[in-house]
Amino acid sequence: MNYVEEIADRIRRNLAPEIVPENSYPLLLIYAVLARAKAADTTLEDIHDAWTAWMSMQGKRHESSVPFAELPDAVKCEDEPFLRAILAAL
């Protein structure tokens, strides 16, 4: 396991299993890169951008695949556990 995979694994361990999407390993790797690049400066917007990129890699379209600022507050909050998991993995 390389260092990015180790961070991805720590992020996964800091998430409740029921919120981890199927086939999420590539997403967790993106989150690991965010953790290395931005560390404690990672934002909810970063989390959302990573998720949107991951959805695109899967060829999926979703109504929430819009800029973070355009999301309803209730949807923005859905990214908080992932941000907390990244910060905990640091």
N, CA, C and O atoms as a CHARMM CRD file, in Angstrom:
* protein
*
  360
    1    1 MET  N      0.86200  -1.17500   0.00000 PROA 1      0.00000
    2    1 MET  CA     0.00000   0.00000   0.00000 PROA 1      0.00000
    3    1 MET  C      0.91000   1.24000   0.00000 PROA 1      0.00000
    4    1 MET  O      1.83900   1.33500   0.80200 PROA 1      0.00000
    5    2 ASN  N      0.63200   2.18600  -0.90600 PROA 2      0.00000
    6    2 ASN  CA     1.45600   3.39600  -0.92800 PROA 2      0.00000
    7    2 ASN  C      0.88000   4.46100   0.01600 PROA 2      0.00000
    8    2 ASN  O     -0.17600   4.26000   0.61500 PROA 2      0.00000
    9    3 TYR  N      1.56900   5.57100   0.13900 PROA 3      0.00000
   10    3 TYR  CA     1.18900   6.60100   1.11000 PROA 3      0.00000
   11    3 TYR  C     -0.16900   7.23200   0.80900 PROA 3      0.00000
   12    3 TYR  O     -0.89200   7.58200   1.74200 PROA 3      0.00000
   13    4 VAL  N     -0.53500   7.38700  -0.45500 PROA 4      0.00000
   14    4 VAL  CA    -1.84600   7.95100  -0.79400 PROA 4      0.00000
   15    4 VAL  C     -2.94300   6.94700  -0.44300 PROA 4      0.00000
   16    4 VAL  O     -3.99300   7.32400   0.07800 PROA 4      0.00000
   17    5 GLU  N     -2.69700   5.68300  -0.72700 PROA 5      0.00000
   18    5 GLU  CA    -3.66000   4.64500  -0.37100 PROA 5      0.00000
   19    5 GLU  C     -3.83100   4.55200   1.14500 PROA 5      0.00000
   20    5 GLU  O     -4.93600   4.30900   1.62900 PROA 5      0.00000
   21    6 GLU  N     -2.75800   4.74100   1.88700 PROA 6      0.00000
   22    6 GLU  CA    -2.85300   4.72100   3.35100 PROA 6      0.00000
   23    6 GLU  C     -3.74700   5.84600   3.86000 PROA 6      0.00000
   24    6 GLU  O     -4.54200   5.64300   4.77800 PROA 6      0.00000
   25    7 ILE  N     -3.62000   7.02200   3.27100 PROA 7      0.00000
   26    7 ILE  CA    -4.47400   8.14800   3.67300 PROA 7      0.00000
   27    7 ILE  C     -5.92200   7.85000   3.30500 PROA 7      0.00000
   28    7 ILE  O     -6.83200   8.09500   4.09700 PROA 7      0.00000
   29    8 ALA  N     -6.13500   7.32100   2.09700 PROA 8      0.00000
   30    8 ALA  CA    -7.49700   6.96300   1.66300 PROA 8      0.00000
   31    8 ALA  C     -8.11700   5.96300   2.63000 PROA 8      0.00000
   32    8 ALA  O     -9.29700   6.06600   2.96500 PROA 8      0.00000
   33    9 ASP  N     -7.33100   5.00500   3.07400 PROA 9      0.00000
   34    9 ASP  CA    -7.82800   4.00900   4.02100 PROA 9      0.00000
   35    9 ASP  C     -8.18300   4.65700   5.36100 PROA 9      0.00000
   36    9 ASP  O     -9.19800   4.31200   5.96600 PROA 9      0.00000
   37   10 ARG  N     -7.35300   5.59100   5.82400 PROA 10     0.00000
   38   10 ARG  CA    -7.65900   6.29900   7.08100 PROA 10     0.00000
   39   10 ARG  C     -8.93700   7.11900   6.93600 PROA 10     0.00000
   40   10 ARG  O     -9.74300   7.18600   7.86400 PROA 10     0.00000
   41   11 ILE  N     -9.12200   7.73800   5.77800 PROA 11     0.00000
   42   11 ILE  CA   -10.35100   8.50600   5.54000 PROA 11     0.00000
   43   11 ILE  C    -11.55500   7.57100   5.61700 PROA 11     0.00000
   44   11 ILE  O    -12.54100   7.87300   6.28800 PROA 11     0.00000
   45   12 ARG  N    -11.46900   6.43400   4.92600 PROA 12     0.00000
   46   12 ARG  CA   -12.58000   5.46500   4.93300 PROA 12     0.00000
   47   12 ARG  C    -12.90500   5.00600   6.34700 PROA 12     0.00000
   48   12 ARG  O    -14.07500   4.87600   6.70500 PROA 12     0.00000
   49   13 ARG  N    -11.88300   4.76000   7.14600 PROA 13     0.00000
   50   13 ARG  CA   -12.11200   4.30100   8.52100 PROA 13     0.00000
   51   13 ARG  C    -12.77300   5.37400   9.38700 PROA 13     0.00000
   52   13 ARG  O    -13.35500   5.05900  10.42500 PROA 13     0.00000
   53   14 ASN  N    -12.68800   6.63000   8.96700 PROA 14     0.00000
   54   14 ASN  CA   -13.31100   7.72400   9.71800 PROA 14     0.00000
   55   14 ASN  C    -14.70100   8.07100   9.21100 PROA 14     0.00000
   56   14 ASN  O    -15.28000   9.07900   9.61800 PROA 14     0.00000
   57   15 LEU  N    -15.23200   7.25200   8.33600 PROA 15     0.00000
   58   15 LEU  CA   -16.58400   7.45500   7.80200 PROA 15     0.00000
   59   15 LEU  C    -17.51200   6.35200   8.29500 PROA 15     0.00000
   60   15 LEU  O    -17.10500   5.19700   8.42300 PROA 15     0.00000
   61   16 ALA  N    -18.74400   6.71300   8.56700 PROA 16     0.00000
   62   16 ALA  CA   -19.75700   5.70500   8.87700 PROA 16     0.00000
   63   16 ALA  C    -19.96600   4.85900   7.61900 PROA 16     0.00000
   64   16 ALA  O    -20.14800   5.41100   6.53400 PROA 16     0.00000
   65   17 PRO  N    -19.94400   3.54500   7.74500 PROA 17     0.00000
   66   17 PRO  CA   -20.06600   2.68000   6.55800 PROA 17     0.00000
   67   17 PRO  C    -21.28700   2.97900   5.69700 PROA 17     0.00000
   68   17 PRO  O    -21.23100   2.84200   4.47500 PROA 17     0.00000
   69   18 GLU  N    -22.38000   3.38200   6.31900 PROA 18     0.00000
   70   18 GLU  CA   -23.61300   3.59800   5.54400 PROA 18     0.00000
   71   18 GLU  C    -23.54900   4.82000   4.62600 PROA 18     0.00000
   72   18 GLU  O    -24.39100   4.95500   3.73800 PROA 18     0.00000
   73   19 ILE  N    -22.57900   5.70700   4.81500 PROA 19     0.00000
   74   19 ILE  CA   -22.50000   6.86800   3.91500 PROA 19     0.00000
   75   19 ILE  C    -21.41500   6.72700   2.86400 PROA 19     0.00000
   76   19 ILE  O    -21.26700   7.59800   2.00600 PROA 19     0.00000
   77   20 VAL  N    -20.65500   5.64100   2.91800 PROA 20     0.00000
   78   20 VAL  CA   -19.60200   5.42500   1.92300 PROA 20     0.00000
   79   20 VAL  C    -20.25300   4.88300   0.65300 PROA 20     0.00000
   80   20 VAL  O    -20.84300   3.80300   0.66900 PROA 20     0.00000
   81   21 PRO  N    -20.14900   5.62900  -0.44800 PROA 21     0.00000
   82   21 PRO  CA   -20.79500   5.16900  -1.68000 PROA 21     0.00000
   83   21 PRO  C    -20.15600   3.89400  -2.22200 PROA 21     0.00000
   84   21 PRO  O    -19.00100   3.58600  -1.92500 PROA 21     0.00000
   85   22 GLU  N    -20.92600   3.16300  -3.01800 PROA 22     0.00000
   86   22 GLU  CA   -20.37600   1.99300  -3.70200 PROA 22     0.00000
   87   22 GLU  C    -19.28300   2.46300  -4.65400 PROA 22     0.00000
   88   22 GLU  O    -19.33300   3.57000  -5.18900 PROA 22     0.00000
   89   23 ASN  N    -18.30000   1.59900  -4.85100 PROA 23     0.00000
   90   23 ASN  CA   -17.19800   1.90200  -5.77600 PROA 23     0.00000
   91   23 ASN  C    -16.51200   3.21800  -5.43000 PROA 23     0.00000
   92   23 ASN  O    -16.14400   3.98700  -6.31800 PROA 23     0.00000
   93   24 SER  N    -16.34300   3.47000  -4.13600 PROA 24     0.00000
   94   24 SER  CA   -15.83500   4.76600  -3.68200 PROA 24     0.00000
   95   24 SER  C    -14.32000   4.85000  -3.60800 PROA 24     0.00000
   96   24 SER  O    -13.79100   5.91200  -3.28200 PROA 24     0.00000
   97   25 TYR  N    -13.59800   3.76600  -3.89800 PROA 25     0.00000
   98   25 TYR  CA   -12.14600   3.81600  -3.74600 PROA 25     0.00000
   99   25 TYR  C    -11.50700   4.95600  -4.54600 PROA 25     0.00000
  100   25 TYR  O    -10.66500   5.66500  -3.99400 PROA 25     0.00000
  101   26 PRO  N    -11.86500   5.16800  -5.81700 PROA 26     0.00000
  102   26 PRO  CA   -11.29100   6.30900  -6.53900 PROA 26     0.00000
  103   26 PRO  C    -11.61900   7.65800  -5.86900 PROA 26     0.00000
  104   26 PRO  O    -10.78500   8.56400  -5.85200 PROA 26     0.00000
  105   27 LEU  N    -12.81100   7.78000  -5.33000 PROA 27     0.00000
  106   27 LEU  CA   -13.18000   9.01200  -4.62300 PROA 27     0.00000
  107   27 LEU  C    -12.31300   9.18500  -3.38400 PROA 27     0.00000
  108   27 LEU  O    -11.84800  10.29000  -3.10100 PROA 27     0.00000
  109   28 LEU  N    -12.09400   8.11400  -2.65100 PROA 28     0.00000
  110   28 LEU  CA   -11.25400   8.19300  -1.45800 PROA 28     0.00000
  111   28 LEU  C     -9.81800   8.56000  -1.81600 PROA 28     0.00000
  112   28 LEU  O     -9.14700   9.25200  -1.05000 PROA 28     0.00000
  113   29 LEU  N     -9.34500   8.10500  -2.96800 PROA 29     0.00000
  114   29 LEU  CA    -8.01000   8.50400  -3.42000 PROA 29     0.00000
  115   29 LEU  C     -7.95400   9.99800  -3.72400 PROA 29     0.00000
  116   29 LEU  O     -6.97200  10.66700  -3.40200 PROA 29     0.00000
  117   30 ILE  N     -9.01000  10.51500  -4.34400 PROA 30     0.00000
  118   30 ILE  CA    -9.06800  11.95900  -4.60300 PROA 30     0.00000
  119   30 ILE  C     -9.06900  12.71300  -3.27300 PROA 30     0.00000
  120   30 ILE  O     -8.36000  13.70800  -3.11900 PROA 30     0.00000
  121   31 TYR  N     -9.85600  12.24500  -2.32500 PROA 31     0.00000
  122   31 TYR  CA    -9.87900  12.86900  -1.00800 PROA 31     0.00000
  123   31 TYR  C     -8.50000  12.81200  -0.34400 PROA 31     0.00000
  124   31 TYR  O     -8.11000  13.75500   0.34500 PROA 31     0.00000
  125   32 ALA  N     -7.76800  11.72700  -0.54200 PROA 32     0.00000
  126   32 ALA  CA    -6.42400  11.60200   0.02300 PROA 32     0.00000
  127   32 ALA  C     -5.48800  12.65300  -0.58500 PROA 32     0.00000
  128   32 ALA  O     -4.66700  13.23700   0.12100 PROA 32     0.00000
  129   33 VAL  N     -5.61200  12.89000  -1.87500 PROA 33     0.00000
  130   33 VAL  CA    -4.80300  13.92700  -2.51400 PROA 33     0.00000
  131   33 VAL  C     -5.17200  15.29900  -1.95300 PROA 33     0.00000
  132   33 VAL  O     -4.29600  16.12600  -1.69800 PROA 33     0.00000
  133   34 LEU  N     -6.46000  15.53500  -1.76200 PROA 34     0.00000
  134   34 LEU  CA    -6.88000  16.78700  -1.11600 PROA 34     0.00000
  135   34 LEU  C     -6.24300  16.92600   0.26300 PROA 34     0.00000
  136   34 LEU  O     -5.76000  17.99800   0.62700 PROA 34     0.00000
  137   35 ALA  N     -6.24500  15.85000   1.01700 PROA 35     0.00000
  138   35 ALA  CA    -5.66300  15.88100   2.36000 PROA 35     0.00000
  139   35 ALA  C     -4.19200  16.27000   2.28900 PROA 35     0.00000
  140   35 ALA  O     -3.72100  17.07100   3.09600 PROA 35     0.00000
  141   36 ARG  N     -3.46300  15.70700   1.32900 PROA 36     0.00000
  142   36 ARG  CA    -2.04100  16.03800   1.20100 PROA 36     0.00000
  143   36 ARG  C     -1.83700  17.45400   0.68700 PROA 36     0.00000
  144   36 ARG  O     -0.94500  18.16300   1.15400 PROA 36     0.00000
  145   37 ALA  N     -2.65000  17.86700  -0.26200 PROA 37     0.00000
  146   37 ALA  CA    -2.44400  19.16800  -0.90300 PROA 37     0.00000
  147   37 ALA  C     -2.92000  20.33300  -0.05100 PROA 37     0.00000
  148   37 ALA  O     -2.27700  21.38100   0.00300 PROA 37     0.00000
  149   38 LYS  N     -4.05500  20.13900   0.61300 PROA 38     0.00000
  150   38 LYS  CA    -4.66700  21.26800   1.31900 PROA 38     0.00000
  151   38 LYS  C     -4.69900  21.10100   2.82400 PROA 38     0.00000
  152   38 LYS  O     -4.86500  22.07400   3.56000 PROA 38     0.00000
  153   39 ALA  N     -4.54200  19.86800   3.28300 PROA 39     0.00000
  154   39 ALA  CA    -4.53300  19.56600   4.71900 PROA 39     0.00000
  155   39 ALA  C     -5.73100  20.23000   5.40300 PROA 39     0.00000
  156   39 ALA  O     -6.86800  20.07200   4.95900 PROA 39     0.00000
  157   40 ALA  N     -5.47800  20.96200   6.46800 PROA 40     0.00000
  158   40 ALA  CA    -6.56200  21.57700   7.25300 PROA 40     0.00000
  159   40 ALA  C     -7.28200  22.69000   6.49800 PROA 40     0.00000
  160   40 ALA  O     -8.31400  23.17900   6.95800 PROA 40     0.00000
  161   41 ASP  N     -6.75700  23.09300   5.35100 PROA 41     0.00000
  162   41 ASP  CA    -7.41400  24.13300   4.54100 PROA 41     0.00000
  163   41 ASP  C     -8.44600  23.55200   3.57400 PROA 41     0.00000
  164   41 ASP  O     -9.05600  24.29600   2.80700 PROA 41     0.00000
  165   42 THR  N     -8.64600  22.24000   3.60100 PROA 42     0.00000
  166   42 THR  CA    -9.65600  21.60900   2.74800 PROA 42     0.00000
  167   42 THR  C    -11.03100  22.14700   3.12900 PROA 42     0.00000
  168   42 THR  O    -11.34200  22.30300   4.31000 PROA 42     0.00000
  169   43 THR  N    -11.84800  22.42700   2.12200 PROA 43     0.00000
  170   43 THR  CA   -13.17000  23.02000   2.35100 PROA 43     0.00000
  171   43 THR  C    -14.28100  22.08100   1.86700 PROA 43     0.00000
  172   43 THR  O    -14.03400  21.10400   1.16000 PROA 43     0.00000
  173   44 LEU  N    -15.49000  22.40600   2.26400 PROA 44     0.00000
  174   44 LEU  CA   -16.65000  21.67300   1.75500 PROA 44     0.00000
  175   44 LEU  C    -16.73900  21.78500   0.23600 PROA 44     0.00000
  176   44 LEU  O    -17.13700  20.83400  -0.43700 PROA 44     0.00000
  177   45 GLU  N    -16.37500  22.92600  -0.29400 PROA 45     0.00000
  178   45 GLU  CA   -16.38100  23.10000  -1.74400 PROA 45     0.00000
  179   45 GLU  C    -15.39200  22.14200  -2.40800 PROA 45     0.00000
  180   45 GLU  O    -15.69000  21.58000  -3.46100 PROA 45     0.00000
  181   46 ASP  N    -14.22200  21.95200  -1.80300 PROA 46     0.00000
  182   46 ASP  CA   -13.25100  20.99500  -2.33400 PROA 46     0.00000
  183   46 ASP  C    -13.83100  19.58900  -2.35600 PROA 46     0.00000
  184   46 ASP  O    -13.67000  18.85100  -3.32800 PROA 46     0.00000
  185   47 ILE  N    -14.50900  19.22900  -1.26800 PROA 47     0.00000
  186   47 ILE  CA   -15.12200  17.90300  -1.16900 PROA 47     0.00000
  187   47 ILE  C    -16.13400  17.72800  -2.29200 PROA 47     0.00000
  188   47 ILE  O    -16.16500  16.69400  -2.96000 PROA 47     0.00000
  189   48 HSD  N    -16.95200  18.73700  -2.49000 PROA 48     0.00000
  190   48 HSD  CA   -17.97300  18.67200  -3.53300 PROA 48     0.00000
  191   48 HSD  C    -17.34600  18.58200  -4.92700 PROA 48     0.00000
  192   48 HSD  O    -17.80900  17.81200  -5.76800 PROA 48     0.00000
  193   49 ASP  N    -16.29500  19.36600  -5.17000 PROA 49     0.00000
  194   49 ASP  CA   -15.61700  19.31100  -6.46600 PROA 49     0.00000
  195   49 ASP  C    -15.05600  17.91400  -6.72700 PROA 49     0.00000
  196   49 ASP  O    -15.15800  17.39400  -7.83900 PROA 49     0.00000
  197   50 ALA  N    -14.46600  17.31400  -5.69700 PROA 50     0.00000
  198   50 ALA  CA   -13.91200  15.96400  -5.83500 PROA 50     0.00000
  199   50 ALA  C    -15.02200  14.97000  -6.15000 PROA 50     0.00000
  200   50 ALA  O    -14.87000  14.11600  -7.02300 PROA 50     0.00000
  201   51 TRP  N    -16.13800  15.08300  -5.43400 PROA 51     0.00000
  202   51 TRP  CA   -17.27500  14.18900  -5.67000 PROA 51     0.00000
  203   51 TRP  C    -17.79100  14.35500  -7.09300 PROA 51     0.00000
  204   51 TRP  O    -18.08500  13.36200  -7.75900 PROA 51     0.00000
  205   52 THR  N    -17.90500  15.59300  -7.57000 PROA 52     0.00000
  206   52 THR  CA   -18.39100  15.84800  -8.92300 PROA 52     0.00000
  207   52 THR  C    -17.45700  15.23500  -9.96100 PROA 52     0.00000
  208   52 THR  O    -17.91700  14.65700 -10.94600 PROA 52     0.00000
  209   53 ALA  N    -16.14000  15.35800  -9.74500 PROA 53     0.00000
  210   53 ALA  CA   -15.16900  14.75300 -10.65900 PROA 53     0.00000
  211   53 ALA  C    -15.32500  13.23000 -10.65700 PROA 53     0.00000
  212   53 ALA  O    -15.29600  12.59500 -11.71200 PROA 53     0.00000
  213   54 TRP  N    -15.49000  12.65100  -9.46500 PROA 54     0.00000
  214   54 TRP  CA   -15.67000  11.20300  -9.33900 PROA 54     0.00000
  215   54 TRP  C    -16.93600  10.75000 -10.06900 PROA 54     0.00000
  216   54 TRP  O    -16.92400   9.73100 -10.75900 PROA 54     0.00000
  217   55 MET  N    -18.01100  11.49300  -9.92100 PROA 55     0.00000
  218   55 MET  CA   -19.24500  11.14600 -10.63000 PROA 55     0.00000
  219   55 MET  C    -19.01400  11.18200 -12.14400 PROA 55     0.00000
  220   55 MET  O    -19.49600  10.31500 -12.87300 PROA 55     0.00000
  221   56 SER  N    -18.28000  12.18300 -12.60400 PROA 56     0.00000
  222   56 SER  CA   -17.97900  12.29100 -14.03900 PROA 56     0.00000
  223   56 SER  C    -17.14400  11.10900 -14.52200 PROA 56     0.00000
  224   56 SER  O    -17.36700  10.59600 -15.61800 PROA 56     0.00000
  225   57 MET  N    -16.17500  10.67500 -13.70000 PROA 57     0.00000
  226   57 MET  CA   -15.33400   9.52700 -14.07200 PROA 57     0.00000
  227   57 MET  C    -16.17200   8.26900 -14.24500 PROA 57     0.00000
  228   57 MET  O    -15.82400   7.38700 -15.03000 PROA 57     0.00000
  229   58 GLN  N    -17.27000   8.19000 -13.51500 PROA 58     0.00000
  230   58 GLN  CA   -18.15200   7.03100 -13.61500 PROA 58     0.00000
  231   58 GLN  C    -19.18000   7.17300 -14.73500 PROA 58     0.00000
  232   58 GLN  O    -19.95600   6.25500 -14.99900 PROA 58     0.00000
  233   59 GLY  N    -19.17500   8.33700 -15.39200 PROA 59     0.00000
  234   59 GLY  CA   -20.14200   8.57800 -16.45000 PROA 59     0.00000
  235   59 GLY  C    -21.53800   8.84400 -15.92700 PROA 59     0.00000
  236   59 GLY  O    -22.52400   8.67600 -16.64400 PROA 59     0.00000
  237   60 LYS  N    -21.61800   9.26600 -14.65900 PROA 60     0.00000
  238   60 LYS  CA   -22.92100   9.50900 -14.04700 PROA 60     0.00000
  239   60 LYS  C    -23.22800  10.99800 -14.00200 PROA 60     0.00000
  240   60 LYS  O    -22.34400  11.83400 -13.81700 PROA 60     0.00000
  241   61 ARG  N    -24.48600  11.29800 -14.17300 PROA 61     0.00000
  242   61 ARG  CA   -24.98300  12.66600 -14.03600 PROA 61     0.00000
  243   61 ARG  C    -25.86700  12.69800 -12.79400 PROA 61     0.00000
  244   61 ARG  O    -26.57200  11.73400 -12.49500 PROA 61     0.00000
  245   62 HSD  N    -25.82000  13.80600 -12.08500 PROA 62     0.00000
  246   62 HSD  CA   -26.59500  13.94100 -10.85300 PROA 62     0.00000
  247   62 HSD  C    -27.03000  15.38600 -10.74200 PROA 62     0.00000
  248   62 HSD  O    -26.31600  16.29200 -11.17100 PROA 62     0.00000
  249   63 GLU  N    -28.18600  15.59900 -10.17400 PROA 63     0.00000
  250   63 GLU  CA   -28.71100  16.96500 -10.03600 PROA 63     0.00000
  251   63 GLU  C    -27.81700  17.85300  -9.17000 PROA 63     0.00000
  252   63 GLU  O    -27.88000  19.07800  -9.27100 PROA 63     0.00000
  253   64 SER  N    -26.98800  17.24500  -8.32300 PROA 64     0.00000
  254   64 SER  CA   -26.08100  18.02300  -7.46600 PROA 64     0.00000
  255   64 SER  C    -24.73800  18.29800  -8.13100 PROA 64     0.00000
  256   64 SER  O    -23.85200  18.87900  -7.50600 PROA 64     0.00000
  257   65 SER  N    -24.57400  17.89400  -9.37700 PROA 65     0.00000
  258   65 SER  CA   -23.32800  18.16200 -10.10400 PROA 65     0.00000
  259   65 SER  C    -23.35000  19.57200 -10.67400 PROA 65     0.00000
  260   65 SER  O    -23.30400  19.78600 -11.88600 PROA 65     0.00000
  261   66 VAL  N    -23.42100  20.51500  -9.75900 PROA 66     0.00000
  262   66 VAL  CA   -23.40100  21.94200 -10.07600 PROA 66     0.00000
  263   66 VAL  C    -22.37500  22.58500  -9.14500 PROA 66     0.00000
  264   66 VAL  O    -21.95300  21.95500  -8.17600 PROA 66     0.00000
  265   67 PRO  N    -21.96700  23.82000  -9.41700 PROA 67     0.00000
  266   67 PRO  CA   -21.03600  24.47300  -8.48800 PROA 67     0.00000
  267   67 PRO  C    -21.59600  24.49900  -7.06300 PROA 67     0.00000
  268   67 PRO  O    -22.80000  24.65700  -6.85800 PROA 67     0.00000
  269   68 PHE  N    -20.71100  24.34300  -6.09600 PROA 68     0.00000
  270   68 PHE  CA   -21.09000  24.25600  -4.69300 PROA 68     0.00000
  271   68 PHE  C    -21.99900  25.41400  -4.26700 PROA 68     0.00000
  272   68 PHE  O    -22.95600  25.20200  -3.52200 PROA 68     0.00000
  273   69 ALA  N    -21.71800  26.60000  -4.71800 PROA 69     0.00000
  274   69 ALA  CA   -22.50100  27.78100  -4.33000 PROA 69     0.00000
  275   69 ALA  C    -23.95700  27.68200  -4.76300 PROA 69     0.00000
  276   69 ALA  O    -24.81900  28.34200  -4.18300 PROA 69     0.00000
  277   70 GLU  N    -24.24000  26.87500  -5.76300 PROA 70     0.00000
  278   70 GLU  CA   -25.60500  26.72400  -6.27000 PROA 70     0.00000
  279   70 GLU  C    -26.40600  25.65100  -5.54000 PROA 70     0.00000
  280   70 GLU  O    -27.60400  25.50200  -5.77900 PROA 70     0.00000
  281   71 LEU  N    -25.76100  24.91200  -4.66200 PROA 71     0.00000
  282   71 LEU  CA   -26.45500  23.84800  -3.93600 PROA 71     0.00000
  283   71 LEU  C    -27.29700  24.40500  -2.79900 PROA 71     0.00000
  284   71 LEU  O    -26.92300  25.40700  -2.19100 PROA 71     0.00000
  285   72 PRO  N    -28.42100  23.77600  -2.50400 PROA 72     0.00000
  286   72 PRO  CA   -29.17500  24.15200  -1.30600 PROA 72     0.00000
  287   72 PRO  C    -28.32700  23.83000  -0.06500 PROA 72     0.00000
  288   72 PRO  O    -27.50000  22.91900  -0.08900 PROA 72     0.00000
  289   73 ASP  N    -28.54000  24.57800   0.99700 PROA 73     0.00000
  290   73 ASP  CA   -27.76100  24.37400   2.22400 PROA 73     0.00000
  291   73 ASP  C    -27.85500  22.93800   2.73700 PROA 73     0.00000
  292   73 ASP  O    -26.86800  22.39100   3.22900 PROA 73     0.00000
  293   74 ALA  N    -29.02400  22.33000   2.62600 PROA 74     0.00000
  294   74 ALA  CA   -29.19100  20.95500   3.10400 PROA 74     0.00000
  295   74 ALA  C    -28.29300  19.98700   2.34400 PROA 74     0.00000
  296   74 ALA  O    -27.81000  19.01400   2.92200 PROA 74     0.00000
  297   75 VAL  N    -28.06800  20.23600   1.08000 PROA 75     0.00000
  298   75 VAL  CA   -27.19700  19.37400   0.27900 PROA 75     0.00000
  299   75 VAL  C    -25.73300  19.66100   0.60900 PROA 75     0.00000
  300   75 VAL  O    -24.92200  18.73800   0.68400 PROA 75     0.00000
  301   76 LYS  N    -25.39600  20.92600   0.80400 PROA 76     0.00000
  302   76 LYS  CA   -24.01900  21.27500   1.18300 PROA 76     0.00000
  303   76 LYS  C    -23.60700  20.53900   2.45500 PROA 76     0.00000
  304   76 LYS  O    -22.46400  20.09800   2.57500 PROA 76     0.00000
  305   77 CYS  N    -24.51100  20.40800   3.38300 PROA 77     0.00000
  306   77 CYS  CA   -24.22000  19.74700   4.66700 PROA 77     0.00000
  307   77 CYS  C    -23.86600  18.27400   4.49900 PROA 77     0.00000
  308   77 CYS  O    -23.19700  17.69600   5.35500 PROA 77     0.00000
  309   78 GLU  N    -24.30800  17.66800   3.40800 PROA 78     0.00000
  310   78 GLU  CA   -24.02400  16.25400   3.18600 PROA 78     0.00000
  311   78 GLU  C    -22.53400  15.98400   3.00500 PROA 78     0.00000
  312   78 GLU  O    -22.09200  14.84500   3.15800 PROA 78     0.00000
  313   79 ASP  N    -21.75400  17.01400   2.68300 PROA 79     0.00000
  314   79 ASP  CA   -20.31400  16.85200   2.49800 PROA 79     0.00000
  315   79 ASP  C    -19.53900  16.93000   3.81200 PROA 79     0.00000
  316   79 ASP  O    -18.35700  16.58800   3.84700 PROA 79     0.00000
  317   80 GLU  N    -20.17800  17.37000   4.88100 PROA 80     0.00000
  318   80 GLU  CA   -19.47800  17.57600   6.15300 PROA 80     0.00000
  319   80 GLU  C    -18.82200  16.31100   6.72000 PROA 80     0.00000
  320   80 GLU  O    -17.68400  16.39600   7.18300 PROA 80     0.00000
  321   81 PRO  N    -19.48000  15.13800   6.70800 PROA 81     0.00000
  322   81 PRO  CA   -18.79600  13.95300   7.25000 PROA 81     0.00000
  323   81 PRO  C    -17.51200  13.61300   6.50200 PROA 81     0.00000
  324   81 PRO  O    -16.56100  13.10000   7.09100 PROA 81     0.00000
  325   82 PHE  N    -17.48800  13.89700   5.21200 PROA 82     0.00000
  326   82 PHE  CA   -16.31000  13.60400   4.41000 PROA 82     0.00000
  327   82 PHE  C    -15.17900  14.57700   4.73000 PROA 82     0.00000
  328   82 PHE  O    -14.01000  14.19300   4.76500 PROA 82     0.00000
  329   83 LEU  N    -15.53300  15.82600   4.96000 PROA 83     0.00000
  330   83 LEU  CA   -14.51900  16.79400   5.38600 PROA 83     0.00000
  331   83 LEU  C    -13.96500  16.40800   6.74800 PROA 83     0.00000
  332   83 LEU  O    -12.75100  16.43700   6.95200 PROA 83     0.00000
  333   84 ARG  N    -14.82900  16.05000   7.67200 PROA 84     0.00000
  334   84 ARG  CA   -14.37200  15.62700   9.00600 PROA 84     0.00000
  335   84 ARG  C    -13.46700  14.40600   8.90900 PROA 84     0.00000
  336   84 ARG  O    -12.47700  14.31400   9.63400 PROA 84     0.00000
  337   85 ALA  N    -13.79100  13.47200   8.03000 PROA 85     0.00000
  338   85 ALA  CA   -12.98100  12.26100   7.86400 PROA 85     0.00000
  339   85 ALA  C    -11.59800  12.60100   7.31800 PROA 85     0.00000
  340   85 ALA  O    -10.59800  12.02700   7.75000 PROA 85     0.00000
  341   86 ILE  N    -11.54300  13.52800   6.37600 PROA 86     0.00000
  342   86 ILE  CA   -10.24100  13.95300   5.84300 PROA 86     0.00000
  343   86 ILE  C     -9.41700  14.59000   6.93900 PROA 86     0.00000
  344   86 ILE  O     -8.23800  14.27300   7.10200 PROA 86     0.00000
  345   87 LEU  N    -10.02800  15.48600   7.69000 PROA 87     0.00000
  346   87 LEU  CA    -9.29300  16.17400   8.75800 PROA 87     0.00000
  347   87 LEU  C     -8.83400  15.18500   9.82200 PROA 87     0.00000
  348   87 LEU  O     -7.72900  15.31800  10.34700 PROA 87     0.00000
  349   88 ALA  N     -9.65800  14.20100  10.14700 PROA 88     0.00000
  350   88 ALA  CA    -9.27600  13.18900  11.12900 PROA 88     0.00000
  351   88 ALA  C     -8.14200  12.31200  10.61300 PROA 88     0.00000
  352   88 ALA  O     -7.32200  11.83200  11.39600 PROA 88     0.00000
  353   89 ALA  N     -8.09100  12.10200   9.30400 PROA 89     0.00000
  354   89 ALA  CA    -7.05100  11.25200   8.71500 PROA 89     0.00000
  355   89 ALA  C     -5.68000  11.92300   8.72900 PROA 89     0.00000
  356   89 ALA  O     -4.65200  11.25900   8.59400 PROA 89     0.00000
  357   90 LEU  N     -5.67700  13.22000   8.89200 PROA 90     0.00000
  358   90 LEU  CA    -4.41000  13.93600   8.92500 PROA 90     0.00000
  359   90 LEU  C     -3.68500  13.63500  10.20100 PROA 90     0.00000
  360   90 LEU  O     -2.58800  14.14700  10.42300 PROA 90     0.00000
